[in-house]
Amino acid sequence: MRMLLIHSDYLEYEVKDKALKNPEPISEEQRKGRLDEVLAVFMSVEKIDETNPDEVVEKAVEEIKSVAEQVKAERIFVYPFAHLSSELAKPDVALKVLQRIEERLREEGFEVKRAPFGYYKAFRLSCKGHPLAELSRTIVPSGEAVS
Ligand SMILES: C[C@@H](O)[C@H](N)C(=O)N[C@H]1[C@@H](O)[C@H](n2cnc3c(N)ncnc32)O[C@@H]1CO
């Protein structure tokens, strides 16, 4: 799992076209979304994560929680993003991992939105630019080497 975390004034997206043959079914309301004062987390779920998705979910939630507490962000935007890795997990595994991360962050008390999975999306982001506003993290299941 590769994550790019951007502490932002806002993140807004608009769904454009399908990027997968069978993208996640979405409601009309989900075609656009926006959060203000948000920690945007762009995530690529990787092949290696398929060996232990549950563990990767928990490690990702811990990392996101830690950064959110440092930058004092109460909102999280989970953003599926296939461009942070050249060894992507299969879409069905990736979607489940991202849905579970969304659920777990809500359980931790954050306000959470997740951008739709399997689409080309236009987005606007306003990075705050402070020293902790742009971070990246790599998470792998235990016992696996980080490539
Ligand atoms: C395209 C670009 O504008 C958009 N932002 C996009 O990336 N769309 C991705 C993700 O939503 C999702 N997706 C598929 N596999 C994965 C994966 N392993 N991890 C995360 N997302 C994935 O499927 C789309 C096509 O790869």
The ligand as an SDF file (V2000), in Angstrom:
LIG
                    3D

 26 28  0  0  0  0  0  0  0  0999 V2000
   -7.6730    7.1230  -13.2110 C   0  0  0  0  0  0  0  0  0  0  0  0
   -7.4880    8.1860  -12.1910 C   0  0  0  0  0  0  0  0  0  0  0  0
   -8.0680    9.3640  -12.6040 O   0  0  0  0  0  0  0  0  0  0  0  0
   -8.1540    7.8210  -10.8720 C   0  0  0  0  0  0  0  0  0  0  0  0
   -7.6930    8.7290   -9.8030 N   0  0  0  0  0  0  0  0  0  0  0  0
   -7.7840    6.4090  -10.4750 C   0  0  0  0  0  0  0  0  0  0  0  0
   -6.7090    6.1630   -9.9800 O   0  0  0  0  0  0  0  0  0  0  0  0
   -8.7270    5.4920  -10.7370 N   0  0  0  0  0  0  0  0  0  0  0  0
   -8.4800    4.0980  -10.4250 C   0  0  0  0  0  0  0  0  0  0  0  0
   -8.9900    3.7470   -9.0450 C   0  0  0  0  0  0  0  0  0  0  0  0
  -10.2120    4.4120   -8.7590 O   0  0  0  0  0  0  0  0  0  0  0  0
   -9.2920    2.2700   -9.1790 C   0  0  0  0  0  0  0  0  0  0  0  0
   -8.2140    1.3490   -8.8410 N   0  0  0  0  0  0  0  0  0  0  0  0
   -7.9700    0.1990   -9.5200 C   0  0  0  0  0  0  0  0  0  0  0  0
   -7.0170   -0.5230   -8.9100 N   0  0  0  0  0  0  0  0  0  0  0  0
   -6.6410    0.1920   -7.8130 C   0  0  0  0  0  0  0  0  0  0  0  0
   -5.7040   -0.0460   -6.7790 C   0  0  0  0  0  0  0  0  0  0  0  0
   -4.9460   -1.1740   -6.7580 N   0  0  0  0  0  0  0  0  0  0  0  0
   -5.5530    0.8690   -5.8100 N   0  0  0  0  0  0  0  0  0  0  0  0
   -6.2960    2.0020   -5.8370 C   0  0  0  0  0  0  0  0  0  0  0  0
   -7.2190    2.2920   -6.7950 N   0  0  0  0  0  0  0  0  0  0  0  0
   -7.3910    1.3820   -7.7730 C   0  0  0  0  0  0  0  0  0  0  0  0
   -9.6370    2.0700  -10.5650 O   0  0  0  0  0  0  0  0  0  0  0  0
   -9.2790    3.1960  -11.3340 C   0  0  0  0  0  0  0  0  0  0  0  0
   -8.5110    2.7480  -12.5580 C   0  0  0  0  0  0  0  0  0  0  0  0
   -7.3160    2.1420  -12.1690 O   0  0  0  0  0  0  0  0  0  0  0  0
  1  2  1  0
  2  3  1  0
  2  4  1  0
  4  5  1  0
  4  6  1  0
  6  7  2  0
  6  8  1  0
  8  9  1  0
  9 10  1  0
  9 24  1  0
 10 11  1  0
 10 12  1  0
 12 13  1  0
 12 23  1  0
 13 14  1  0
 13 22  1  0
 14 15  2  0
 15 16  1  0
 16 17  1  0
 16 22  2  0
 17 18  1  0
 17 19  2  0
 19 20  1  0
 20 21  2  0
 21 22  1  0
 23 24  1  0
 24 25  1  0
 25 26  1  0
M  END
$$$$
